[in-house]
Amino acid sequence: MRRQTSLHTAQSAPAKNWYIVDATDVPLGRLAADVAQILMGKHTPHYTPHVDCGDFVIVTNAKSIGLTGNKGEIYQKQRYTYFPGGLKEESYGALRARKPEKLVEDAVKGMMPKNRLARHMLKKLKVYPDANHPHASNQPQTLTI
């Protein structure tokens, strides 16, 4: 049995911060890019690509997120039901009215790296359609975009 040296000891990770973002009239792409940077931890000096060093992000008022131009009518969200002829399309405007959390989550997911660590980082994203959220006990800091 070898003795453990100081190089092999586990270093304590810094505590995760909580940020809250108000998505009212913020363009969807700009919000997704900034939130993805925080989830990955690129805003911190101790960023390491293979380590989850990002923070938690709460996005509120997702139902009033901004879509510039006429992207609400032109852009389509596609999904497939895995049945023959099961391709379903829905405009971004209709998706924002029906399920705004899905619109924001998919936009942030597209800005993240495509690996297992990103799927773990996405669990730190909390999206709510209105201003109410159950994370007040975590004392989130306000983040302006």
N, C-alpha and C positions, 0 to 999 in steps of 0.2 A: 504494500500500500504506500503510495507516494504522499508526501506532505504537500498540502495546498499552499502555493505561493501567493503573493499579493496580486499577481497578474490574473489569477484565476478566481479571485473573489468577486462576488456579484456587487455591482455598484447600484446604489439606490436610484431609482428613476425619479425625476422631478414630479411633483404633484400635478394632476391634470386640472386645468382651469376650465371654467364654464363660461361661454359667451352667448349672448342673446342678440339676435338680429331681427329688426323689423323690416319685413319685405314689402311694405306698402310702396307702390310705384317705383320699385327698384327693378331694372331690367333683369330678366331671368338669367341670361348668360353671365352678366357681371356678378350677380349674387352667387351663382354656382362656382365661378372661378375663385372668388374670395373665400367662400366657405370651404372649398376643396383644399386651399392652401393651409387653412387652419387645421382641418382634419388630418392632413399629412404631417403637420408640424413644421412647415417651411418658414414660419414666422419666428421660430425660436433659434437661438444660437447653437443649440445642441442637436440640430437636425441630423439624422442618420437615415439613409434611404431604406435600410432593411429592418429598422426598429420603429414600432408604433410610438412616436413621441408627440402626437397631435393632441388637441384638446377637444372637449365636447362643444357642440354648437346647437343652439336652439333657434329655430326659425319660426317666427310668429307671423300672423296675417298673410299666410300663403295664398289665400283666396283673392287678395288684391295685388298680386305681383304684377309688374309691368311687362307687357309684350309690345315692343316697339313696332311701328308700322302696322301692317295688317297680317302679322304672323299668327294671330289667333285664328284667322280663317284659312290661311294658306298652308301652314305646317300641319302635318298629320302624324299622329302617334299610332303605330301599327302594333298589333299583337296577333298571335295565332292560337286558335283553340285546340289544335292537333286533331281536328276532324276535317274530312274533305270539304273544301270550300269554306274553311273556318277563319279566313283572314278578316280581321275587324280593324277598321280605321275610325279614328276620332280626331277632330280638330283640337288644336291646343286650347282654343277658347272654350270648347265644350268640356274638355278635360279639366280645365281650371275651374269651371263651374261645378262639375260633378265631384272631382277628387283632386284638389289642389296639392295635397301632400305628394301624390305620385308624380306630378309634373316637376316639382322641386327636387325630389329624391332622384329621379332619372337624370335630370340635368347635372346634379352634383356627381352622380355615378359616372357619367360620361367624362368628367374632368379628372377622375382619379386614375391611378395606374391600374392596369389590367392584371391583377395577381391576387393571391390569397390574402395578403396583408391589407389590400384595399378593401376587401369584403369585411375584414375585421374593423377597419377604420370607419366604414359606413355605419356601423352600429352605434357610433357616437354622435350621429346626426339625428336630431329630434325635430320634426316638422309638424306644425299645428296650423289649422286653417284660420283661427282667430287669435286674439291676444291672450287667451287663457292657456296656461300650461302648468303641469304639476311639479316643476323643478325649482320652485322659489326657495326651497330649503338649501339648494346648492349655491345660492347667492351669485347668480350669473352676472358678468360684467357686460355692459352695453357696448356693442360693436356697431359703428356706423359705416355704411358702404356707400 
